[in-house]
Amino acid sequence: MRLPVPRQIAIAVAAVMLSGGCSKDSTGPDNSSIVTRIIGVQTASGTAGTVHTGAVPAADVAGPAAGVASSISFVNGGTSQVTVTSTGSMARVVVAVGGVDGYWEVILPSASTSVQLLVTLAQSVTGATLPLRFAAANASGQYGVVSSNNATLTQVGTGDVQVSVSWDTPSDVDLHVVGPDNVEIYWAHTASTSGNLDLDSKAACTIDNVNHENVTWPVGNAPAGTYTVRLDYWASCAVAATNYVVTVKVAGSAAQVFTGQFTGSGDAGGTGAGRLITTFTK
């Protein structure tokens, strides 16, 4: 079964979020700031978070304790889904990075003991792991103890155009991007004159635990014109459903995030295959 065209969510650039979400006035890059690691946090339904400076709010014995999955993975410049749970009803959730000033706070539209967040990383994030911190608060604003998770970070190419995808099951999902030169980049044709697929995953259901793919055009090499992004469900690899997040980043513009779900067995698609995610111009 094929589902409708996926929902688009725009991630505000850090500078915009900072103008309304915190009091810190920075005139230049701050390598210790949260927005140099995470540029956007929101719920899967589109409720956006705001940036605050300082430390994560102190824990209160009355606050709900947060919890997250044992395994979280990212690529720099990409978005991953993170499910945060809590021991009691939570009205707010915080995402921070260990050793980094500031945090993202999302006020939930309705109280819950579980929420799915979309966390988007900056393209400039380096290293093999990212020490994430999560906290939840009740309706009275009382935060519980912080949950820590060292997320896996795979380094990929960024540049003037970067398109990445992450998904949540051991299925075979393929990213297809057609550039202005009408060359389609995907698993069977991994490069055009200037763009390339530099991370591929789950070929023919080989379980590699990567669950990310990335296509990029380096700085100064992305041609002007229209780009088309498709996502193909090559094979379900026996899972019932796969949720995905596609991130599109064009130099000078805010990141765009698209979410959706695949069901069925897959189509083993090649050239021209896949669900249309978006078109954009550079």
N, C-alpha and C positions, 0 to 999 in steps of 0.2 A: 504494500500500500504506500502511496506517495502522499505526503501531507502538504498543506498549503505553503506558499512562499513564506520563508521565515520572517520573524519580526525583527526590525532594526532598532537598535538602541545606540544613541550617540553618547560617547564619553567626553565630558568637558575637559579641555586641556587644563593642566595644573594651574596655570596663571589665572584662569577664569575662576576655578574653584577657590583659589586662595583669596581672591578679591572679595568673596562673600562668606568664606568659611573660617577665616582666622585673622588675627591682628598683626601677624608678622609682616614687616615690610622689607623685602629683600631686593637689592638692586643688581644682584648677580647670582650665578649658580651657587647653591648650597649643598655640598656633597653629603651633609649630615641630615638633610631634610627628607621626610617621608615621600615627597613628590619626586625625588630623584630615583626612587625605587618603585613606587606604586602611583600611577597617574589616574586611576579611577576605580571606585568600588560601588556596586549597586546590587540590588536584588535582581533575581531573574525576571521579575515582573516590571522592572524599570525604575524602582525607587532609588534615586541617586544619593550617595553619601556626600559628606562635606569634610573638609580638611581642618584639623585643629593642630596647634603647636603644643609642645609640652609632652609630659608623660601620659600614659594611659591612666584613666581615673583609678584611684585606689580601690581595692576590693573591700567589700562590706560583707559581714557574715549573712546579711539578709539577701544579698544579691545572688542571682543564678550563676552557677559555674558553667563556663563554655566548654565545648568539646568539638573536635574536628576529626575527619578521617585520618588514619595513620599515614596515608600516602597522598601527597599533593605534588604535582609537577607543573612546570611552566617553561616557556621559552621567553627570552627577552623580547619585549615589544608585543607579546601575545596576551591573551585572556584565558583564564581557567575558571571552571566552576568549582566552588568550595561550599560544601554543606556544613553549616555551623549548627550544633545542637546545644541545648542547655538543660540544666537540672530543674529549672522552673520556667515559668512564662517569661519571655524576654520581649521588651519593647524597643530596645536599641542593641546594636551590635557594633563592636569596634574591631578594626584591623590595623595592626601596627607591624613594624619590623624591629627586631631586637637591635639595640645600640644606635637607633636612628631617632632623631627628634620628630615628634608629631605622630598623628594617627588619623585614620579615616573613621567616621562615625555615620552609621546608617540608622535613621529613625524608621522603624518598620510600620507599614500601614495598618497592621493589626498584630496583636501580641501572639506569640507562637513559641513552641519549644524546638522548632527546626526552621531554618531559612537557608535558601540557596543563594550564594553570592557570586557575582561575576567580578573577578579581580584582574585588572589590567596593569601590566608592568611597563615601566619605561624601557625604551629601546636600549638605553645606556647601561642597564643593570648588568653587572659582571659576576663571575664566580660560579661555583658548581651547586651551591645551595643558597637558600634565602630563609633566614630565621623569622618566620611569621609568628605573630602573637594575636590571639583572638580573645575578646571579652564580651560579655552580655550584661545588660541591665534590665531591671524590672520597670514597671510603669512609674515607680517612685524615683527612678534614676539611680538606684543602688546597683553598683556593678559587683559581680562575683569574681572569683579567682580567674586569672588569665590562663589560657591554654596555649602551649607552645608547639610549633611544628616546623621542622627544618625541611622546607619544600625543595624538591629537586629542580635545578635550573639548567636547562640545555641551551648553550650559546648558539645563536643562529645569525644569519645576515640580516641587516636592517636596511639602511640606505634611504633613498628618496621615495621608494614605494616598497612596502612590506605587507604581505598578506599571509596570515597564519590561521591555523585551525587547531582546536583541541577537542577531544571527545572523551566520554566517560566509561566506555566498555572496551573489552578486547576484540573489537570488530575492525574491519578493513575499510577505512574512510579515505578517499583520495581527493586532494585539492587540485583543481584545474584553474589556471589563470591565463587568459588570452590578452596579450598586450596590443598596443596600437599598430604593431606590425603584423597582426593577425596570426602570430605564432602562438600555439597553445603549449603551455608548460604544464607538465604533469608527469606521472611515474614512467611513462614510456617515451617521453621526450622532455628531458629534464632541464633544457636550456634553450634560450633564444640568443640573439646576438649579444644582448646585455643583461638579461634576466636569467635566474636559475632557481630550480627547486633544490635547496640545500639541506633539507631534512625530510625524509620519507619514512613511513611507519607502517607496520602490519602488512607487508607485502604477502598476498595470498594467505592471509591468516597466520602468518608466522608471529608468534607472541613475543614482542620485543619490549613491552611495557613503556613505550615512548608516547603513543597516543597524541602526537603533534605532527603537523607538516608545515612547511614554511617556504614561500616563494618571495624573492627579493630582487630589486634592481638597485645596485649600489649608487652612492651619491654621485650625481653628475651624469649617470648613465640611464636614467629612466626617461624614455621618449615621451613627448607630449602627445596627448590624444586620449582615446577611450580604452579602458580596461574592463574586462568581463571576468567575474569570479563565479565559478560553479563548484559544487561539492557533490561527489559521487559516492554512493554506498556500494562499494565493490562487492563486499560480502558481509553478512551479519556475523559470520563465524559462530553461529548457533546461539547468539544472544537475542533476547526478545525485542529490545529497543536500544537505540543509541542517541544520546543527547550531545549536541555539538555547539561550539562557539567559534565563529569566524571573526577575526579582527583585521581591519583594513587601516593602514596608517600611510598617509601621504604627507610628505614634508610640508610644513606650514599649515596643516589642518589638524583638527582634533581626530583622535582615533574613533572609528565607527565599529560597533560590535553587533553581530547578527546571531541569533540563536534559533535552534530548531531541533527536530527529532526525526530520526529515521526508524522505520519498522520494515518488516519483510525480510527476505533472504538476501537481497542485493542483486545487482545486475551485471557484475563483472565488466563494467563499462570501460571503453577506451576513448579514443578521440571524439570530442563533442558530447560525451556523456555527462550526466550530473544535473543536479537541481541548480537553477539560477539563484545565486545569493544576492549579487548586486552588480551594477556597472558604475564606474566612476571615471572622472577625467582628471588628468594632471596638466 
